[in-house]
Amino acid sequence: MATYKKRGFKPKNKAEEDQIEQMESTTAEVFQTLDESASKTEAWVQKNQNYILGVIGAIAVGVLAYLGYHQFIQKPKEATAANELFYPQQYFDQALSNETAKDSLFSLALNGAEGKFGFLDIIEEYKGTKAANLAQYSAGMTYLNLQQYDEAIAHLENFSSDDAILGAMAKGGIGDAFTQLNQPEDALDYYEKAIAHDNNGFTTPRFLRKAGIMALNLGQKEKALGFFERIKEEYPETQDGVGIDALIGLAKN
């Protein structure tokens, strides 16, 4: 049992007296050690206070710089880039609906005109912005329509998005480019990536059908059958579901 010393307390015997003295000695040693540690800590702080203050200052400056950059540089840059993107995007949209002048309109979308930026300018001048990322997608699709497939692949690979439609369309666009370059294995790989990106009624049946046809061309009938049967089961009412039974028959035979 622990023994403690009350005011006016007297030990009953020699053993109890020795125990009390030992506890008092131990307590004194503990407090002395604490005092010495505190003194050493204070001395270390005093000796290194310039370094400590420098580190704290550097962290504070870093935080303030980040907040300032985001607020006063990045946000205005994003807004400006988004405004610049509007101009070439108009030419791109017009080209999709104007068969006669589509090549010239696609060229304007890429390179700009009348002092306005095209997709390529935005990619270069506004790196790191959302608008520059979208410009990569649009530039890739523009090159795909212009049948410049290597350039299309390069830009679409630089595009990154979690968006269900755009992300799948970019991967499928790379697949289309590889198809035109007569690289069927690469094409099939990217069609499968487009399918895996998101499950929806617009892009999924589209690239299931393309993947199935590509697999058929590669002699992979079992894989092709899986793609076609999924269209029949999940997307029979879509445009890509039209004639799917005939494709299933080809894959089975």
LINUR-V634073 format. One record per residue. RES is the residue in three letters. PHI is phi in whole degrees, 0 to 359 (NA if undefined). OMEGA is omega in degrees with one decimal (* if undefined). D_LAST is the distance of its C-alpha to the last C-alpha in whole Angstrom. Layout:
RES_PHI_OMEGA_D_LAST, RES_PHI_OMEGA_D_LAST
This chain:
MET_NA_-179.8_91, ALA_290_178.9_92, THR_246_177.0_95, TYR_235_-171.1_96, LYS_257_174.2_99, LYS_278_175.9_101, ARG_296_179.9_104, GLY_81_-177.3_107, PHE_284_176.9_105, LYS_236_179.2_107, PRO_296_-177.2_105, LYS_281_-177.1_106, ASN_209_-177.0_106, LYS_294_-178.2_106, ALA_296_179.6_102, GLU_292_178.1_101, GLU_296_178.8_103, ASP_295_-179.6_101, GLN_296_-179.7_98, ILE_295_179.8_99, GLU_297_179.6_100, GLN_295_178.9_97, MET_295_179.6_95, GLU_296_179.5_97, SER_295_179.4_96, THR_297_179.2_92, THR_299_179.6_92, ALA_297_179.3_94, GLU_296_179.2_92, VAL_299_-179.5_89, PHE_295_178.0_91, GLN_295_178.4_92, THR_297_178.4_88, LEU_298_179.0_87, ASP_297_-179.9_90, GLU_296_179.3_89, SER_296_179.3_85, ALA_297_-180.0_86, SER_296_179.6_88, LYS_295_178.6_86, THR_297_178.6_83, GLU_300_-179.7_86, ALA_295_179.2_87, TRP_296_179.4_83, VAL_299_-179.7_82, GLN_298_-178.0_86, LYS_293_-174.1_85, ASN_250_-173.8_81, GLN_297_178.0_82, ASN_296_178.8_81, TYR_295_-179.4_78, ILE_300_179.5_77, LEU_297_178.5_78, GLY_294_179.0_76, VAL_296_179.1_72, ILE_300_179.2_73, GLY_297_180.0_74, ALA_297_178.3_71, ILE_296_-179.6_68, ALA_298_179.1_70, VAL_297_179.4_70, GLY_298_179.2_66, VAL_297_179.9_65, LEU_297_179.6_68, ALA_295_179.1_66, TYR_297_-179.6_62, LEU_298_179.6_63, GLY_295_179.0_65, TYR_299_-178.2_62, HIS_296_-174.3_60, GLN_283_-169.8_63, PHE_256_-179.9_64, ILE_241_-173.9_62, GLN_293_-178.1_58, LYS_297_176.0_58, PRO_297_178.5_60, LYS_295_177.4_58, GLU_299_-178.3_55, ALA_295_179.7_56, THR_296_-179.7_57, ALA_297_179.1_53, ALA_297_177.4_52, ASN_294_179.7_54, GLU_295_-176.9_53, LEU_293_-177.3_50, PHE_300_-175.7_50, TYR_295_-179.3_51, PRO_293_179.6_48, GLN_296_176.4_46, GLN_297_178.2_47, TYR_296_179.4_46, PHE_298_-179.7_43, ASP_297_178.5_42, GLN_295_-178.4_44, ALA_297_-178.8_41, LEU_293_-177.7_38, SER_248_-178.4_40, ASN_232_-175.3_41, GLU_296_-175.0_39, THR_293_-173.8_42, ALA_252_-171.9_44, LYS_297_-177.5_41, ASP_296_-180.0_42, SER_291_178.5_46, LEU_291_176.2_45, PHE_296_178.3_43, SER_296_176.8_45, LEU_296_178.8_48, ALA_297_-179.3_46, LEU_288_-167.6_46, ASN_253_-179.4_49, GLY_76_179.4_51, ALA_190_176.3_54, GLU_54_177.8_58, GLY_80_179.7_59, LYS_262_179.9_56, PHE_286_167.7_53, GLY_260_-179.2_49, PHE_303_-176.3_47, LEU_293_177.6_47, ASP_294_-178.2_51, ILE_295_177.8_50, ILE_301_-176.4_48, GLU_282_-171.7_51, GLU_274_-174.7_54, TYR_236_-179.8_53, LYS_304_177.7_51, GLY_88_179.2_51, THR_265_176.7_51, LYS_295_-179.8_48, ALA_296_178.6_48, ALA_295_177.8_47, ASN_296_177.4_44, LEU_295_177.6_43, ALA_295_175.7_44, GLN_299_179.0_42, TYR_298_-177.0_39, SER_295_177.1_40, ALA_296_178.4_41, GLY_299_179.3_37, MET_292_176.3_36, THR_296_178.3_38, TYR_298_177.7_37, LEU_297_178.1_34, ASN_291_177.9_35, LEU_275_179.1_37, GLN_63_173.8_34, GLN_255_-163.4_36, TYR_286_178.1_33, ASP_297_178.5_35, GLU_294_178.2_38, ALA_300_-179.9_36, ILE_298_-177.2_34, ALA_301_-177.3_38, HIS_286_-179.6_39, LEU_292_175.7_36, GLU_291_178.6_36, ASN_277_178.4_40, PHE_274_179.7_39, SER_226_179.6_39, SER_200_172.7_39, ASP_271_-180.0_38, ASP_301_-174.7_38, ALA_301_-174.3_34, ILE_275_-175.4_34, LEU_297_179.8_35, GLY_298_179.3_34, ALA_290_-179.5_30, MET_296_179.0_31, ALA_296_179.3_33, LYS_294_176.8_30, GLY_294_177.3_27, GLY_295_175.2_30, ILE_296_175.8_30, GLY_301_178.2_26, ASP_298_-180.0_26, ALA_296_177.7_29, PHE_295_176.2_27, THR_299_-179.4_24, GLN_291_177.4_27, LEU_274_179.5_28, ASN_60_174.9_25, GLN_239_-170.6_25, PRO_297_179.6_21, GLU_297_177.6_22, ASP_294_179.2_25, ALA_300_-179.7_23, LEU_298_179.6_21, ASP_302_-178.5_24, TYR_284_173.5_26, TYR_296_177.9_23, GLU_294_175.9_23, LYS_295_177.7_27, ALA_295_178.4_27, ILE_297_-176.7_25, ALA_287_-175.4_27, HIS_299_-179.8_30, ASP_198_178.3_30, ASN_254_179.4_28, ASN_213_-174.5_29, GLY_281_-179.3_28, PHE_259_-175.7_29, THR_275_-173.4_27, THR_297_179.1_25, PRO_296_179.5_22, ARG_301_-176.0_23, PHE_274_169.4_22, LEU_298_-179.7_19, ARG_295_180.0_17, LYS_295_178.8_19, ALA_295_179.4_18, GLY_297_179.6_14, ILE_295_179.2_14, MET_294_178.2_16, ALA_297_176.1_14, LEU_300_-179.5_11, ASN_297_179.1_13, LEU_271_-180.0_14, GLY_79_-179.6_11, GLN_264_-171.1_12, LYS_293_-179.1_8, GLU_295_177.2_10, LYS_295_178.6_13, ALA_300_-179.8_12, LEU_300_178.9_10, GLY_298_178.4_14, PHE_296_-176.8_15, PHE_293_-179.5_14, GLU_292_176.4_14, ARG_294_176.3_18, ILE_298_-178.2_18, LYS_297_-177.4_17, GLU_280_-171.4_20, GLU_257_-173.9_23, TYR_226_-175.6_23, PRO_292_-176.4_21, GLU_271_-179.8_25, THR_278_177.8_25, GLN_301_-179.5_24, ASP_283_175.3_21, GLY_277_179.0_19, VAL_293_178.3_19, GLY_73_-175.8_16, ILE_292_179.6_14, ASP_297_179.0_12, ALA_295_178.3_11, LEU_291_176.2_10, ILE_297_177.7_9, GLY_298_177.6_6, LEU_298_-178.7_5, ALA_292_179.8_6, LYS_286_-177.1_4, ASN_264_*_0
